[in-house]
Amino acid sequence: MKKLSILILLTFGLLLLFSGCKNEQLDIEQNLQPYYLLTENTCSFPCWMGITPGETSYPELKEIIDQLVQDYAEKGVAITYIEEPFSKHIDQILYIYAEMPGSEVYIILDSINIVKEIKIIFLNTPTVAEFAENYKAPDNIGICMAHRYAHTNLVYDGARVLTKKELPNYDAETGLISIEDFYLNRVDEVQLRAVPQNKHYDFTFDWEDMAQTVFIDINNTDPNSDCLGRFQP
């Protein structure tokens, strides 16, 4: 009976140990999703983790990615990546795809194997408010209208953060569009490019403006806008 009691206690202790390890790993991954990709960035946009669009070569990129995998493995976070060749007949890498907790990263190269663009895609799609709180508030909000949708962008120096497109309210009598609860919208991806887009949006707002319902006169778009498409109520 005594041996049985000891065996039960040992089994219970092992279960607690494994449970603790699992919970610790879960806590690590939850705390790191997905903002550590930006809050732990080692350089300023459009550079990310030492990778700079327009400057970083393929050999340099490989070295940085391998080191990133090793560094995060020591923190208990698994990062895996694959290389996608341009074709079987051309000695050129089209992009490197990296996968990590809560996020995917596409690092796209140009025709001479220099990094052209970095895309960070959030799988757990945080809200706009969560993103701004855990990273920082954007410089402004740019909105492009296409068909019946509003495509909103969080605009930073050297980066664009795309949010999920949304169907705004439209008042046919006044011609006004209203966007409500923008802070609850979901973040989709971060785009970093060699030459950051000097993009003109249909409409531009301050971050604070979006805390309340925003009304847009569809007939009063920015004349310099280079948004594609137009609003069709």
Secondary structure, 3 states (H helix, E strand, C coil): CHHHHHHHHHHHHHHHHHHHHHHHHHHHHHHHCCCHHHHCCCCCCCCECCECCCCCEHHHHHHHHHHHHHHHHCCCCCCEEEEEEEECCEEEEEEEEEEECCEEEEEEECCCCEEEEEEEEECCCCEHHHHHHHCCCCCEEEEEEEECEEEEEEEECCEEEEECCECCEEECCCCEEEECCHHHCEEEEEEEECCCCCCCCCEEECCHHHHCCEEEECCCCCCCCCCCCCECC
